[in-house]
């Protein structure tokens, strides 16, 4: 089983009494919110002409990859938190291989070549590594099992080296990538974080590409994301470690490393780093200005800024098998394909009773199953005309099951 780890019409000047910096915020027609950070002498430190976020979530996987039920809600919460910090967002859900690549390419083409833009990329879904854990991939919904079809997996999944290539092609001054996926730590060499984050200075404005992953290259990240919830808390102000009204990329990396490691009891250790390029590794993205004021007339900007994300629910896993090809759904949700010998799996299913439905042609099988905390509940569809069945467990192992009519009988 492959697991988930298992990326304004108003103008104001804010004087921060605890640090003599100021933030000038304005809106330009047809463009993003402009933010100018100035020091106590009114010298400009950093200018962002627009702030744009690409948010990608992959949940309804095909083939062998477990469905990630919690991703859509987590992505919605991340989007609202970023809007509250002045980002214009573009959300992409459940892309296939071509759509995943196009999402990055189109976003970068539109916003990646304006020097003063601030860019943020966020990916939540499965990840995978090949070549002795040296080459990482983001997994779209249509990627095959790499253990059975490595060639087509490489063709459909998004190679993280391609992301590094885009990083070098872009001319936007500041970009930060967050990956809430397994094995995403392969994209960069981990950088040791300082004990105390640096002050905002002229060096902050230099070009940079920063990366934060949910775990190391060999860690599995839980289906119900600790990383996304911690990221939202960070944007609400908890990651302002210097208490100066700003959250930098380094502060965000320090905060997520400490919080997620603590919440997971050491099982998950977020990694922070910069691209290995002398022209792109000196600056520091200002991820959030906490005195940002919601621009008038900007629909959606700032909504949800005071909303707490939903509490983490207790969950388990579900595995469904079928002797015939068809579609399977849980609790009336979207149906996904199922084939004999290939189980469909769901992670992050809330503990309790759930209705599973398998449809094969004109035949329907339904059953209510109990999901137990931290456990995998396995069910197999049994159609009336096919009560004797053989289940292919893989690796040459087959389980033959014979239907015995109810009643009294002798054994032995």
Buried (B, 14 or more C-beta within 10 A) or exposed (E): EBBBBBBBEEEEEBEBEEBEBBBBBBBEEEEBBBBBBBBEEEEEBBBBBBBBBBBBBBBBBBBBBBBBBBBBBBBBBBBBBBBBBBBBBBBBBBBBBEBBBBBBEBBBEEBBEBEBBBBBBBBBBBBBBBEEEEBBBBBBBBBBBBEEBEEBBBEBBBBBEBBBEBBEEBEBBBBBBBBBBBBBBBBBEBBEBEEEBEEBEEEBBBBBBBBBBBBBBEBBBBBBBBBBBBBBBBBBEBBBBBEBBBBBBBBBBBBBBBBBBEBBEEBBBBBBBBBEEEEBBEBBBBBBBBBBBBBEEBEEBBBBBEEEBEEEEEBBBBBBBBBBEBBBBBEEEEBBEBEBEBBBBBBBBBBEEBEBBBBBEEBEBEBEBEBBEEEBBEBBBBBEEEEEBEBBEEEEEEEEEEEEEEEEEEEE
